[in-house]
Amino acid sequence: SRHMEALEPHGAIAAVQHFWTRSFCDVFLEAAKGLLQDPVTAPETRQTLLCCADVGLRLLAPFAPFLSEEL
């Protein structure tokens, strides 16, 4: 939001990209692979994955509305 308020869309897009590639894909998806194998932790892990994907798509929506809507 700081970049958008400062009218710097390139900074906001970079922050969204950083979330998707560094935080979500690199860290959480890699950590979740083992947890999804365990029947005890799988439901909570799936719910957290869905929540993170939802937030990521909401962040992406102002910059790529048709893509985020389709996903």
C-alpha positions as CSV (number, residue, x, y, z in Angstrom):
1,S,0.0,0.0,0.0
2,R,3.0,2.3,0.6
3,H,4.0,2.1,-3.0
4,M,0.5,2.6,-4.3
5,E,0.0,5.7,-2.1
6,A,3.3,7.1,-3.4
7,L,2.0,6.5,-7.0
8,E,4.8,3.9,-7.6
9,P,3.0,1.0,-9.3
10,H,6.4,-0.6,-10.2
11,G,7.2,-0.9,-6.5
12,A,3.8,-2.4,-5.7
13,I,4.1,-4.9,-8.5
14,A,7.6,-5.9,-7.3
15,A,6.2,-6.5,-3.8
16,V,3.4,-8.7,-5.2
17,Q,6.0,-10.6,-7.2
18,H,8.2,-11.0,-4.2
19,F,5.3,-12.4,-2.2
20,W,4.4,-15.0,-4.9
21,T,7.9,-16.1,-5.7
22,R,9.9,-15.8,-2.5
23,S,7.4,-16.1,0.3
24,F,4.6,-18.3,-1.1
25,C,6.3,-20.6,-3.6
26,D,9.8,-20.8,-2.3
27,V,9.1,-21.0,1.4
28,F,5.6,-22.1,2.2
29,L,5.0,-24.5,-0.7
30,E,8.3,-26.2,0.0
31,A,7.5,-26.5,3.7
32,A,4.0,-27.7,3.1
33,K,5.0,-30.7,0.9
34,G,5.8,-32.8,3.9
35,L,2.8,-31.6,5.9
36,L,0.4,-32.5,3.1
37,Q,1.6,-36.2,3.4
38,D,0.5,-36.4,7.0
39,P,-3.2,-37.0,7.4
40,V,-3.3,-35.2,10.7
41,T,-1.8,-31.9,9.5
42,A,-3.1,-32.0,5.8
43,P,-6.4,-30.3,6.4
44,E,-4.9,-27.3,8.2
45,T,-2.1,-27.1,5.7
46,R,-4.5,-27.1,2.8
47,Q,-6.6,-24.3,4.5
48,T,-3.5,-22.2,5.0
49,L,-2.4,-22.7,1.4
50,L,-5.8,-21.6,0.2
51,C,-5.7,-18.6,2.4
52,C,-2.3,-17.5,1.2
53,A,-3.3,-18.1,-2.5
54,D,-6.4,-16.0,-1.9
55,V,-4.4,-13.1,-0.5
56,G,-1.9,-13.4,-3.3
57,L,-4.7,-13.2,-5.9
58,R,-6.3,-10.3,-4.2
59,L,-2.9,-8.5,-4.3
60,L,-2.5,-9.3,-8.0
61,A,-6.0,-8.2,-9.0
62,P,-5.4,-4.5,-9.5
63,F,-2.5,-5.2,-11.9
64,A,-3.8,-8.3,-13.7
65,P,-7.6,-8.4,-13.1
66,F,-8.4,-10.9,-15.8
67,L,-5.7,-13.3,-14.8
68,S,-6.5,-13.2,-11.1
69,E,-10.2,-13.6,-11.8
70,E,-9.5,-16.7,-14.0
71,L,-7.2,-18.2,-11.4
